[in-house]
Amino acid sequence: MFAKNFEKWETRFGWVAFFIALVTYGLTVEPTGSFWDAGEYITTSAKLQVGHPPGAPLLQMIGAFFAMFALEADQVARMVNYVSGVSSAFTILFMFWTITNLVRKLIPSSVSFTNGHAIAVLGSGLVGSLAFTYSDSFWFNAVETEVYAMASFIMALLLWLGLKWTDNLDHPRGNRYLVLISFVIGLTFGVQFMGFLAIPSIGLLYYFKRYKETTVTNFLIANILVIVLLMLVYKFSLTYVLKLFGWGEVFFINSIGLPFNSGTIIIGLLFTAAFYFGLRYTRKNNFRIANTVVLCALFLFLGFSSWMILPIRANANVVVNENNPSDARSLLAYYNREQYPGVDSPIYGTYYSNLFAPPGEDKDDKPKYERDEALGKYIIVNNYKGAMQGPNEDHRGILPRLWSEQHAENYMKYFGPLDFRLKSSNEELRRAAAQVKNGLANGEIDEAQYISFLRQFGEYLEVEPPSVWDNLTYMFQFQFGYMYWRYFM
């Protein structure tokens, strides 16, 4: 019975898991807002306002739709919270189908698929998905308004679409799943960036499908390529699109003298023409792969389009209008979270020991443009030349895992104190340094007092930065081992 119509039973049991999760989250949803970002998301969703960078415009639009069904004002929070409940239930649905897809692949194709196999596959899907339904962290996110529930739904959907794509790679229209994947990735920008973490998984699914023989070389190359793809999508796609719109806006207004927003319209028309002629050319010349690439880029851009709600609502002067991203230039600053302190690249950056080092050369900040209605152009409103204190180059290096100056005390508790040398042979300073080192070793002073000494006498000391080995050890032991692997298990 189950084996003969397995696809139908798989669909039915998937929806059973969905409704179990939906009823569970519906009965336990919070009637009001939690004491963190949830209150802001409820407010900005219900009235389509502009929250903190980098925003969650897709979540807010869906939240606004749910808020319309509130009969009284005190029911708005509950209705917006249902967005997380429904999103989480869909996560369970696609998780069930992902599990059954993978478990069925464990059964050798040479063996006939029996009712026992079907029951085992369906049972695996139910056990796995329902166990996740009632897990503490996931259930907690499912009953309040936060980005993580919908981001989990997007991750589950992307992984399932990746399986469907690789299962249909050799079919004539199999790449339609890839186009849909591109669209969903574009939607991820409107929720939370953790959805991008499904991209490497999809890339590796393609690798294992296409390469029957796995070697160390091609496996490492595949991993490098999927990480590069992830960075291209996350770090460069929307960033450079917004940069181009921002540049066009300033150029066409300041240099040519067109009205405000003219540059945005012109760049938008250029993108439209580029996609139109790109699709037309590749289709006419039967460039199948190129046509698919252009289609994927187009649908990625369509997914971006949820961001258009931010400047629209910012120009409406809504009550909550954080950073006022009313034009292309300010929208780029909003996306880049320029209001927050700058963070170095995870590949090469500054170690936390820079806190005790002499300052480096000053660096330029980013110019901040604002509209001047009287002049009819954009003007720079900040003194950006030499506005930022540069780091000491001796305290920079590769893979700066130990980077946060705010956590210097914790780093020293984990790895021990930073060593230092005296710049002068002052006897009193030498005795003080020996006293501090011995005191820390004997437990007479703590790391906070040791840090206070380094800061107080920093101009007389040459503090050693943490080594690359320290950073790698911290990355594998704490970040990968304690923070990720412990949580994952």
SVG drawing of the C-alpha trace seen along z (x, -y; Angstrom):
<svg xmlns="http://www.w3.org/2000/svg" viewBox="-13 -77 81 83">
<polyline fill="none" stroke="black" stroke-width="0.4" points="0.0,0.0 2.7,-2.5 5.3,-1.5 2.9,-1.6 1.8,-5.1 4.8,-6.4 4.8,-9.9 1.2,-10.4 1.8,-9.1 4.9,-11.2 2.9,-14.3 0.1,-13.4 2.4,-12.7 4.3,-15.9 1.1,-17.9 0.3,-15.9 3.6,-17.0 2.9,-20.5 -0.6,-20.7 0.8,-19.1 3.4,-21.9 0.9,-24.6 -1.6,-23.6 1.2,-23.4 2.6,-26.8 -0.9,-28.3 -1.9,-27.2 1.3,-28.4 1.9,-31.6 2.7,-34.7 -0.3,-37.1 2.1,-40.1 5.7,-41.2 8.9,-39.8 11.3,-42.1 13.8,-42.4 13.6,-43.0 10.2,-41.3 8.4,-44.5 10.1,-46.5 9.3,-44.0 5.7,-43.9 5.4,-47.7 7.2,-48.1 5.3,-45.2 1.8,-46.3 2.3,-49.8 4.9,-49.1 7.6,-51.3 11.4,-51.2 13.2,-49.3 16.8,-49.0 19.4,-48.1 19.7,-46.0 15.9,-45.6 13.6,-42.7 11.2,-44.2 9.7,-40.9 8.9,-39.8 7.3,-43.2 5.1,-43.0 3.9,-39.6 3.4,-40.8 1.3,-43.7 -0.9,-41.2 -1.4,-39.1 -2.0,-42.3 -5.0,-43.1 -6.9,-40.2 -6.6,-41.6 -10.2,-42.6 -8.9,-44.8 -5.7,-46.7 -4.6,-44.4 -4.7,-41.5 -2.1,-42.9 0.9,-41.5 -0.7,-38.0 -1.5,-38.1 2.0,-39.2 3.4,-36.5 1.5,-34.0 3.8,-34.8 6.6,-32.9 4.2,-30.1 3.2,-29.5 6.8,-29.9 8.0,-27.4 5.2,-24.9 6.4,-25.2 9.9,-24.6 8.7,-21.3 6.9,-20.4 10.0,-20.9 12.2,-19.2 10.0,-16.1 10.2,-16.0 14.0,-16.6 14.5,-13.7 12.3,-11.3 14.2,-12.3 17.6,-11.6 16.6,-8.4 15.1,-6.9 18.4,-7.3 20.0,-5.0 18.0,-2.1 20.0,-0.5 18.4,-0.9 19.0,2.9 16.5,3.7 12.8,3.5 11.1,0.8 8.7,2.6 6.0,1.5 8.6,2.0 11.0,-0.4 8.2,-2.9 7.1,-2.8 10.8,-3.2 11.3,-6.2 8.0,-7.9 8.7,-7.1 12.1,-8.6 10.6,-11.8 8.0,-12.0 10.5,-11.3 13.1,-13.8 10.6,-16.6 8.5,-16.3 11.6,-16.0 12.6,-19.4 9.1,-20.7 9.3,-20.3 13.0,-21.3 13.4,-24.1 15.2,-26.7 13.0,-26.2 9.7,-26.2 10.7,-29.4 11.4,-31.1 8.1,-29.8 5.9,-31.7 7.3,-35.3 8.0,-37.8 11.6,-37.4 13.5,-36.9 14.8,-33.5 11.6,-31.5 11.1,-32.7 14.9,-32.4 14.7,-28.8 11.8,-28.3 13.8,-29.7 16.8,-27.5 14.5,-24.4 12.9,-25.4 16.2,-26.1 17.7,-22.7 14.5,-20.9 14.7,-22.8 18.4,-21.9 17.4,-18.2 14.7,-18.6 17.1,-20.3 19.8,-17.7 17.2,-14.9 16.1,-16.5 19.4,-17.7 19.1,-15.5 15.5,-16.4 14.8,-18.9 13.2,-21.4 15.2,-20.5 16.9,-24.0 13.5,-25.6 14.3,-24.6 17.6,-26.5 15.7,-29.6 13.4,-29.2 16.3,-28.7 17.7,-32.1 14.4,-33.8 14.2,-32.4 17.9,-33.5 16.9,-37.0 14.0,-36.9 16.5,-36.0 17.8,-39.6 14.4,-40.7 14.4,-38.5 17.7,-37.5 21.0,-36.6 21.3,-33.2 19.2,-31.8 22.4,-32.0 23.9,-29.2 21.9,-26.8 24.0,-27.8 27.0,-25.7 24.8,-22.7 23.1,-23.1 26.5,-23.4 27.8,-20.2 24.6,-18.4 25.4,-19.3 29.0,-18.2 28.1,-14.8 25.5,-14.4 27.9,-15.3 31.1,-13.7 30.7,-10.0 34.3,-9.6 35.2,-11.8 38.9,-12.7 40.6,-14.9 41.4,-17.4 38.0,-17.8 36.3,-17.8 38.5,-20.6 38.0,-22.5 34.2,-22.0 34.2,-23.4 36.2,-26.4 33.9,-27.1 30.7,-26.9 32.2,-29.3 33.2,-31.7 29.6,-31.5 28.3,-32.2 30.5,-35.3 29.6,-36.5 25.9,-36.3 26.0,-37.6 28.8,-40.2 28.7,-41.5 25.4,-41.0 23.0,-43.4 25.9,-45.5 27.2,-46.4 23.7,-46.8 22.9,-49.4 26.3,-51.0 25.6,-51.4 22.2,-52.9 23.8,-55.2 26.5,-56.3 24.0,-56.9 21.8,-58.9 24.7,-61.2 26.2,-61.5 23.0,-62.3 21.9,-64.9 25.2,-66.5 27.0,-66.4 24.2,-66.6 21.6,-68.6 18.6,-66.2 15.9,-66.1 16.2,-63.9 15.6,-60.2 16.4,-60.6 19.6,-58.6 17.8,-55.7 15.2,-55.6 17.9,-55.7 20.0,-52.9 16.8,-50.8 15.9,-51.2 19.5,-50.2 19.2,-47.0 15.8,-46.3 17.3,-46.7 20.3,-44.6 18.2,-41.7 15.8,-42.0 18.6,-42.0 20.6,-39.4 17.7,-36.9 16.8,-37.7 20.4,-37.2 21.1,-34.0 17.7,-32.5 18.2,-33.5 21.7,-31.9 20.6,-28.9 23.2,-29.6 21.3,-27.4 23.7,-27.8 24.1,-31.5 20.4,-31.9 19.9,-30.0 22.6,-32.3 20.8,-35.4 17.4,-34.0 18.9,-33.2 20.4,-36.7 17.0,-38.2 15.1,-36.2 17.7,-37.0 17.0,-40.7 13.3,-40.1 13.8,-38.7 15.7,-41.8 12.6,-43.9 11.2,-43.5 13.7,-46.2 11.8,-48.8 9.3,-49.0 12.0,-50.7 12.6,-53.9 8.9,-54.0 7.9,-54.0 10.8,-56.2 9.6,-58.9 6.1,-58.6 7.7,-59.9 6.4,-57.1 6.8,-57.4 9.5,-54.7 12.0,-55.6 15.4,-54.5 18.2,-56.0 15.6,-57.4 16.7,-55.3 14.7,-57.5 17.1,-57.3 19.6,-55.0 22.6,-56.4 21.1,-56.2 19.6,-52.8 23.1,-51.5 24.3,-52.9 21.3,-51.2 22.1,-47.9 25.8,-48.2 24.9,-49.1 27.2,-52.0 25.8,-53.3 27.5,-50.4 31.3,-50.4 33.2,-49.0 34.4,-45.4 37.4,-44.1 37.4,-41.3 37.3,-37.8 40.3,-36.9 42.7,-39.7 42.1,-42.2 43.0,-43.7 43.7,-41.7 42.3,-42.8 45.8,-43.6 45.5,-46.7 43.9,-48.1 47.3,-48.4 49.3,-49.5 50.1,-53.0 47.6,-54.3 48.2,-53.9 47.7,-56.4 44.3,-58.0 41.9,-56.6 39.2,-58.3 35.6,-57.5 32.9,-57.0 31.4,-60.3 27.7,-60.6 25.5,-62.3 22.2,-64.1 19.8,-65.9 20.0,-69.7 16.6,-70.7 17.7,-74.4 20.7,-73.5 18.9,-70.6 21.9,-68.3 23.5,-65.9 26.0,-67.3 28.6,-65.6 27.6,-66.3 30.5,-64.7 34.2,-65.4 35.3,-62.1 39.0,-62.9 41.2,-61.3 38.1,-60.9 38.9,-57.3 41.8,-56.2 43.7,-53.5 44.9,-50.3 48.5,-49.6 49.8,-47.4 51.9,-45.3 48.6,-44.1 47.0,-42.9 47.1,-39.5 45.3,-36.7 42.1,-35.1 41.6,-37.6 39.4,-35.4 40.6,-37.2 39.6,-40.6 37.0,-42.2 38.6,-44.7 35.5,-44.5 36.2,-40.9 39.9,-41.2 39.4,-39.9 37.6,-36.8 40.3,-36.1 43.0,-36.3 41.0,-33.9 40.9,-31.5 44.5,-31.8 46.4,-33.4 47.7,-37.0 49.4,-38.8 53.1,-39.0 54.9,-42.3 58.4,-43.8 59.5,-47.1 60.6,-49.8 62.9,-51.3 65.1,-50.0 63.4,-52.0 63.9,-50.0 60.6,-51.1 58.7,-50.1 60.5,-46.8 59.5,-46.0 55.9,-46.9 55.8,-44.7 57.3,-41.8 54.8,-42.3 51.9,-42.3 53.0,-39.2 53.7,-37.3 50.4,-38.5 48.4,-37.2 50.3,-33.9 49.6,-33.5 46.0,-34.5 46.5,-37.7 45.1,-39.9 42.7,-39.0 42.7,-39.6 40.8,-42.9 43.5,-44.3 46.2,-43.0 44.4,-44.8 44.2,-48.0 48.0,-47.8 48.6,-47.4 46.4,-50.3 47.8,-52.6 51.5,-51.9 50.9,-51.2 53.3,-53.9 56.1,-52.2 55.3,-48.7 55.5,-46.7 52.6,-44.2 52.8,-41.1 49.8,-40.4 48.2,-36.9 49.8,-34.5 48.1,-33.0 48.2,-29.7 46.2,-31.3 43.6,-32.5 43.3,-29.1 43.1,-27.3 40.3,-29.7 38.5,-29.2 38.5,-25.4 38.2,-24.9 35.7,-27.6 33.9,-28.9 33.6,-25.6 33.8,-23.2 31.9,-24.9 29.7,-27.4 28.8,-25.5 29.3,-21.7 27.9,-21.7 24.8,-23.5 24.5,-21.4 24.7,-18.2"/>
</svg>
